[in-house]
Amino acid sequence: MFFVLDAESCMLLNQYQSSGFPEIKERGMSEEGSKELTTVSLADKVKEKIKEMVVDLIPEEAWGKMVESEVNKFTGPRKVKDGYNNFKMIPSELEEMIHDELAARFMEVVKDEFTKPIYQSCYENGRTKIPEALCQVFKDNAGVFVEALFSNIMNEAMNAFRNQMHNAY
């Protein structure tokens, strides 16, 4: 890509190169209205000028498509290669950022909740006693806990019984 610099930019660039790339002084106005010297890098001025020129060279419609494309990349799911000719969709960068933030906040809430005194273990007669809040959760959900605890064991026992019955005949 070629850039066409105007006379002022060429002069600034030549001045900058011939002086060994130092910073130059630019006159500015202070709040009181008197002139005051401030240090400004010439490279920054040239960079800004080129940036303006590049944006001006891009047609409005193309610029709109470029911006839309970048927004879609940031907010839409991404397709990544997952092994030999296999692709999978992964969440967008925005979704990952939101997930990470929510996960961090969730962990803080859980940590804060379970460090409260009602969840602390205590000892009674030399034995560990379940905290009252957890005891109530167990009582309220005993059926769910028993089912979860024994469901795999019972499924394995039933499958073994069926296999033995099938092999016996």
Residue pairs with C-beta under 8 A, 6 or more apart in sequence:
3 50
3 53
3 54
4 53
5 13
5 49
5 50
5 53
9 46
9 49
9 50
12 42
12 45
12 46
12 49
13 42
13 46
15 24
15 42
16 24
16 42
16 43
16 46
21 42
21 43
23 39
23 40
23 41
23 42
24 40
24 41
24 42
25 37
25 38
25 39
25 40
26 37
26 38
26 39
26 40
27 35
27 36
27 37
28 35
28 36
28 37
28 38
29 35
29 36
30 36
55 63
58 66
73 92
73 93
74 92
74 93
74 94
75 92
75 94
76 92
77 89
77 90
77 91
77 92
77 95
78 89
78 90
78 91
78 92
78 93
79 87
79 88
79 89
79 90
80 87
80 88
80 90
81 87
82 88
91 99
113 119
118 131
118 132
118 133
119 131
119 133
119 134
120 131
121 128
121 129
121 130
121 131
122 128
122 129
122 131
123 129
130 138
138 145
